[in-house]
Amino acid sequence: MEFKQSLAQRIIIAFALMSALVAGAFAMGIIATVHVVEEKLISSGLGGDLQRLLLMDSMSDWSHRPEPDQLFYFSGGAGDFELPKDLRNLDSGFHEVFRDQLSYHAMVEIVDGRRYVLLQDQSDFEERERVLFAVVLVGFVLSLALAVFLGWVLARKVMAPVVRLARQVRHRDQLLGLAPPLAPDYAADEVGELAVAFDATLGRLRQALTRERLFTSDVSHELRTPLMVLASSCELLLENPGIDQRGRAQVERIARACEEMRELVQTFLMLARAQREDASMSPQQNLKQVAGGLLTLWREPIETKGLKLIFEAGPPPTTRYNATLLHAVMGNLLRNALHYTEHGFIRLTLSATGFVVEDSGVGIPEEKREAMFEPFVRGSEKRGEGLGLGLSLVQRICENQGWTVSLTTMEPNGCRFQVELQASDAN
């Protein structure tokens, strides 16, 4: 599993690792150097003491006594000076000797076949080593802590312009046509180059969004005239008494399709204008008003299909929303439920912060559940008359208005769409 750290964390880790390597190498060098130097000094001191004590045997000068922390032995020595068995095989030079819980530094000299050994208790040496190790360890830990602190401080300083640039790029206003460029706020360094690149990319995005809004607005505006002609023609055909039942059903189907297309065109036109017009200029209604209009529109086709329409009004609504967009969201979800439900019920439930549309239809295949809000994706290719644009339009409107829509499955079958609304500025 790959662990992902932020750039600031990686800077801190780099400082800590560099400090650990440098301080560790420095500490090991200090310990090794002190150990070698102290060993040389001890070896030299023991050698001098041993040469002085050799006079005890060669000149019988017993005034040269060992130091209190030293033990002196030689081959054929009298009494306590007799060479013990554990020292008889030591070669000339410096050694370490261990006896029980004590350790000694030993200097061995062989003169005319006789072996002379001087032992010195190294407790003081070991104590100095422990102090040295403690000092080095404390210094290592302090240097590591200092490196982490400096890394944190420098990471914040280095990352501050990057964080500020990311915050500016993420802001929704940055896609507006009058948004100021980012590059002038930054120095001519790598972050400045990144700001220049963002300015170029955001400029292309603004142009693309402007072209899209203009295209959507123009097409929506131009489509309204032929749709009105179609709707008027359908009304005239329906008034003709000579049309048979089959023809009347087809004309009614065309009229319904024209009405749905008119609502879709109106919604696209509203979305195209949403970025340019004040939200307070749009008609405002609360949830119950929008639901009432849609229930009047959809009750007959739902009950004609043999389905049960359930409406739960919830608490009294107080917040008002963009009526056209809310009508499109709720209407598309009701239409989707009607298209994909053959038996059972369709339920619309209002709450203080949104609404829920539930049905007992065929449900959404699991492999398509995540893609249902994409354009031209349909739950079942054999059911429904739409092109798969309804849920995509719902998602787009919700993103535009700061609302959220979620899809869950019902047991044993069916779908549950929940929409959470955010109040507009005009209540």
Sequence and secondary structure as in RCSB ss.txt:
>XXXX:A:sequence
MEFKQSLAQRIIIAFALMSALVAGAFAMGIIATVHVVEEKLISSGLGGDLQRLLLMDSMSDWSHRPEPDQLFYFS
GGAGDFELPKDLRNLDSGFHEVFRDQLSYHAMVEIVDGRRYVLLQDQSDFEERERVLFAVVLVGFVLSLALAVFL
GWVLARKVMAPVVRLARQVRHRDQLLGLAPPLAPDYAADEVGELAVAFDATLGRLRQALTRERLFTSDVSHELRT
PLMVLASSCELLLENPGIDQRGRAQVERIARACEEMRELVQTFLMLARAQREDASMSPQQNLKQVAGGLLTLWRE
PIETKGLKLIFEAGPPPTTRYNATLLHAVMGNLLRNALHYTEHGFIRLTLSATGFVVEDSGVGIPEEKREAMFEP
FVRGSEKRGEGLGLGLSLVQRICENQGWTVSLTTMEPNGCRFQVELQASDAN
>XXXX:A:secstr
      HHHHHHHHHHHHHHHHHHHHHHHHHHHHHHHHHHHHHHHHHHHHHHHTHHHHS  TT    TTEEEEET
T  GGGB  GGGTT  SEEEEEEETTEEEEEEEEEETTEEEEEEEE HHHHHHHHHHHHHHHHHHHHHHHHHHHH
HHHHHHHHHHHHHHHHHHHHSGGGGSTT   SGGGS SSHHHHHHHHHHHHHHHHHHHHHHHHHHHHHHHHHHHH
HHHHHHHHHHHHHH TT  HHHHHHHHHHHHHHHHHHHHHHHHHHHHHHTTS GGGS EEEHHHHHHHHHHHHHH
HHHHTT EEEEE  S    EEEHHHHHHHHHHHHHHHHHT SSSEEEEEE SSEEEEEE SS   GGGTTTTTST
T  S TTS SS S HHHHHHHHHHHHT EEEEEE SSS EEEEEE    S  
